[in-house]
Amino acid sequence: MPRKPNPEQLDLDAPEATDEWFAKARPASEVLGDLLGASVAKEMLQPKRGRPALDKPKAHVNIRLDADILEAFKETGAGWQTRMNNALREWLKAHPNVTGV
């Protein structure tokens, strides 16, 4: 048996969606072009997940380091991997004759 809605709790600005309303509904891909223009609609409908793609994404590697080196970087707190990356970059700058970079 369906419950009767409490008239004091009805929100006239946001009425309940009915089967009739859903029958009239159209997908966003059909509606957005008319409302915002085709190029804006196309951009809005493109899936965007996660961070934006980088021109040169970082590579995931497994590396074995001496425990004291690793511990020294970890003791510096959050961001230790970035600091380790920067230390390696500084080494490369100090040794410009290294090939393959």
C-alpha positions as protocol buffer text, in pm:
chain_id: "A"
residue {
  index: 1
  type: MET
  ca { x: 0 y: 0 z: 0 }
}
residue {
  index: 2
  type: PRO
  ca { x: 160 y: 333 z: -105 }
}
residue {
  index: 3
  type: ARG
  ca { x: 223 y: 595 z: 159 }
}
residue {
  index: 4
  type: LYS
  ca { x: 52 y: 929 z: 125 }
}
residue {
  index: 5
  type: PRO
  ca { x: 295 y: 1220 z: 122 }
}
residue {
  index: 6
  type: ASN
  ca { x: 272 y: 1466 z: 407 }
}
residue {
  index: 7
  type: PRO
  ca { x: 148 y: 1791 z: 246 }
}
residue {
  index: 8
  type: GLU
  ca { x: 360 y: 1998 z: 488 }
}
residue {
  index: 9
  type: GLN
  ca { x: 676 y: 1825 z: 365 }
}
residue {
  index: 10
  type: LEU
  ca { x: 614 y: 1866 z: -9 }
}
residue {
  index: 11
  type: ASP
  ca { x: 878 y: 2076 z: -183 }
}
residue {
  index: 12
  type: LEU
  ca { x: 707 y: 2251 z: -474 }
}
residue {
  index: 13
  type: ASP
  ca { x: 1043 y: 2379 z: -608 }
}
residue {
  index: 14
  type: ALA
  ca { x: 1176 y: 2023 z: -638 }
}
residue {
  index: 15
  type: PRO
  ca { x: 883 y: 1787 z: -691 }
}
residue {
  index: 16
  type: GLU
  ca { x: 929 y: 1413 z: -679 }
}
residue {
  index: 17
  type: ALA
  ca { x: 1033 y: 1258 z: -1008 }
}
residue {
  index: 18
  type: THR
  ca { x: 751 y: 1047 z: -1146 }
}
residue {
  index: 19
  type: ASP
  ca { x: 736 y: 776 z: -1412 }
}
residue {
  index: 20
  type: GLU
  ca { x: 583 y: 1036 z: -1647 }
}
residue {
  index: 21
  type: TRP
  ca { x: 880 y: 1269 z: -1588 }
}
residue {
  index: 22
  type: PHE
  ca { x: 1128 y: 988 z: -1655 }
}
residue {
  index: 23
  type: ALA
  ca { x: 942 y: 896 z: -1976 }
}
residue {
  index: 24
  type: LYS
  ca { x: 1001 y: 1252 z: -2104 }
}
residue {
  index: 25
  type: ALA
  ca { x: 1367 y: 1261 z: -1997 }
}
residue {
  index: 26
  type: ARG
  ca { x: 1638 y: 1267 z: -2267 }
}
residue {
  index: 27
  type: PRO
  ca { x: 2008 y: 1183 z: -2237 }
}
residue {
  index: 28
  type: ALA
  ca { x: 2248 y: 1470 z: -2175 }
}
residue {
  index: 29
  type: SER
  ca { x: 2415 y: 1399 z: -2510 }
}
residue {
  index: 30
  type: GLU
  ca { x: 2092 y: 1502 z: -2684 }
}
residue {
  index: 31
  type: VAL
  ca { x: 2015 y: 1807 z: -2471 }
}
residue {
  index: 32
  type: LEU
  ca { x: 2348 y: 1978 z: -2402 }
}
residue {
  index: 33
  type: GLY
  ca { x: 2419 y: 2062 z: -2766 }
}
residue {
  index: 34
  type: ASP
  ca { x: 2097 y: 2266 z: -2788 }
}
residue {
  index: 35
  type: LEU
  ca { x: 2158 y: 2440 z: -2457 }
}
residue {
  index: 36
  type: LEU
  ca { x: 2533 y: 2513 z: -2468 }
}
residue {
  index: 37
  type: GLY
  ca { x: 2654 y: 2453 z: -2821 }
}
residue {
  index: 38
  type: ALA
  ca { x: 2806 y: 2146 z: -2981 }
}
residue {
  index: 39
  type: SER
  ca { x: 3170 y: 2212 z: -2888 }
}
residue {
  index: 40
  type: VAL
  ca { x: 3092 y: 2280 z: -2521 }
}
residue {
  index: 41
  type: ALA
  ca { x: 2865 y: 1975 z: -2507 }
}
residue {
  index: 42
  type: LYS
  ca { x: 3136 y: 1756 z: -2660 }
}
residue {
  index: 43
  type: GLU
  ca { x: 3390 y: 1880 z: -2403 }
}
residue {
  index: 44
  type: MET
  ca { x: 3151 y: 1826 z: -2112 }
}
residue {
  index: 45
  type: LEU
  ca { x: 3062 y: 1473 z: -2222 }
}
residue {
  index: 46
  type: GLN
  ca { x: 3426 y: 1358 z: -2252 }
}
residue {
  index: 47
  type: PRO
  ca { x: 3512 y: 1127 z: -1960 }
}
residue {
  index: 48
  type: LYS
  ca { x: 3764 y: 1286 z: -1726 }
}
residue {
  index: 49
  type: ARG
  ca { x: 3907 y: 1064 z: -1458 }
}
residue {
  index: 50
  type: GLY
  ca { x: 4198 y: 1123 z: -1230 }
}
residue {
  index: 51
  type: ARG
  ca { x: 4468 y: 1378 z: -1281 }
}
residue {
  index: 52
  type: PRO
  ca { x: 4532 y: 1537 z: -1619 }
}
residue {
  index: 53
  type: ALA
  ca { x: 4776 y: 1342 z: -1833 }
}
residue {
  index: 54
  type: LEU
  ca { x: 5136 y: 1463 z: -1813 }
}
residue {
  index: 55
  type: ASP
  ca { x: 5357 y: 1527 z: -2115 }
}
residue {
  index: 56
  type: LYS
  ca { x: 5630 y: 1324 z: -1947 }
}
residue {
  index: 57
  type: PRO
  ca { x: 5466 y: 1099 z: -1685 }
}
residue {
  index: 58
  type: LYS
  ca { x: 5678 y: 955 z: -1408 }
}
residue {
  index: 59
  type: ALA
  ca { x: 5777 y: 592 z: -1440 }
}
residue {
  index: 60
  type: HIS
  ca { x: 5709 y: 336 z: -1171 }
}
residue {
  index: 61
  type: VAL
  ca { x: 6029 y: 147 z: -1083 }
}
residue {
  index: 62
  type: ASN
  ca { x: 6145 y: -94 z: -820 }
}
residue {
  index: 63
  type: ILE
  ca { x: 6486 y: -5 z: -684 }
}
residue {
  index: 64
  type: ARG
  ca { x: 6702 y: -149 z: -409 }
}
residue {
  index: 65
  type: LEU
  ca { x: 6869 y: 111 z: -187 }
}
residue {
  index: 66
  type: ASP
  ca { x: 7089 y: 85 z: 118 }
}
residue {
  index: 67
  type: ALA
  ca { x: 6874 y: 93 z: 431 }
}
residue {
  index: 68
  type: ASP
  ca { x: 7052 y: 398 z: 577 }
}
residue {
  index: 69
  type: ILE
  ca { x: 6993 y: 603 z: 260 }
}
residue {
  index: 70
  type: LEU
  ca { x: 6626 y: 512 z: 248 }
}
residue {
  index: 71
  type: GLU
  ca { x: 6578 y: 578 z: 620 }
}
residue {
  index: 72
  type: ALA
  ca { x: 6748 y: 918 z: 593 }
}
residue {
  index: 73
  type: PHE
  ca { x: 6502 y: 1029 z: 324 }
}
residue {
  index: 74
  type: LYS
  ca { x: 6199 y: 881 z: 503 }
}
residue {
  index: 75
  type: GLU
  ca { x: 6294 y: 1060 z: 825 }
}
residue {
  index: 76
  type: THR
  ca { x: 6249 y: 1392 z: 646 }
}
residue {
  index: 77
  type: GLY
  ca { x: 5874 y: 1325 z: 640 }
}
residue {
  index: 78
  type: ALA
  ca { x: 5610 y: 1338 z: 371 }
}
residue {
  index: 79
  type: GLY
  ca { x: 5746 y: 1411 z: 26 }
}
residue {
  index: 80
  type: TRP
  ca { x: 6062 y: 1205 z: 75 }
}
residue {
  index: 81
  type: GLN
  ca { x: 6022 y: 1043 z: -268 }
}
residue {
  index: 82
  type: THR
  ca { x: 6009 y: 1384 z: -435 }
}
residue {
  index: 83
  type: ARG
  ca { x: 6319 y: 1490 z: -244 }
}
residue {
  index: 84
  type: MET
  ca { x: 6495 y: 1171 z: -353 }
}
residue {
  index: 85
  type: ASN
  ca { x: 6396 y: 1243 z: -713 }
}
residue {
  index: 86
  type: ASN
  ca { x: 6534 y: 1598 z: -679 }
}
residue {
  index: 87
  type: ALA
  ca { x: 6860 y: 1465 z: -531 }
}
residue {
  index: 88
  type: LEU
  ca { x: 6902 y: 1235 z: -831 }
}
residue {
  index: 89
  type: ARG
  ca { x: 6825 y: 1524 z: -1066 }
}
residue {
  index: 90
  type: GLU
  ca { x: 7093 y: 1736 z: -893 }
}
residue {
  index: 91
  type: TRP
  ca { x: 7342 y: 1450 z: -936 }
}
residue {
  index: 92
  type: LEU
  ca { x: 7265 y: 1441 z: -1308 }
}
residue {
  index: 93
  type: LYS
  ca { x: 7325 y: 1818 z: -1333 }
}
residue {
  index: 94
  type: ALA
  ca { x: 7658 y: 1778 z: -1155 }
}
residue {
  index: 95
  type: HIS
  ca { x: 7758 y: 1496 z: -1392 }
}
residue {
  index: 96
  type: PRO
  ca { x: 7664 y: 1626 z: -1738 }
}
residue {
  index: 97
  type: ASN
  ca { x: 7873 y: 1366 z: -1923 }
}
residue {
  index: 98
  type: VAL
  ca { x: 7637 y: 1084 z: -1824 }
}
residue {
  index: 99
  type: THR
  ca { x: 7476 y: 952 z: -2143 }
}
residue {
  index: 100
  type: GLY
  ca { x: 7122 y: 826 z: -2193 }
}
residue {
  index: 101
  type: VAL
  ca { x: 6948 y: 1126 z: -2034 }
}
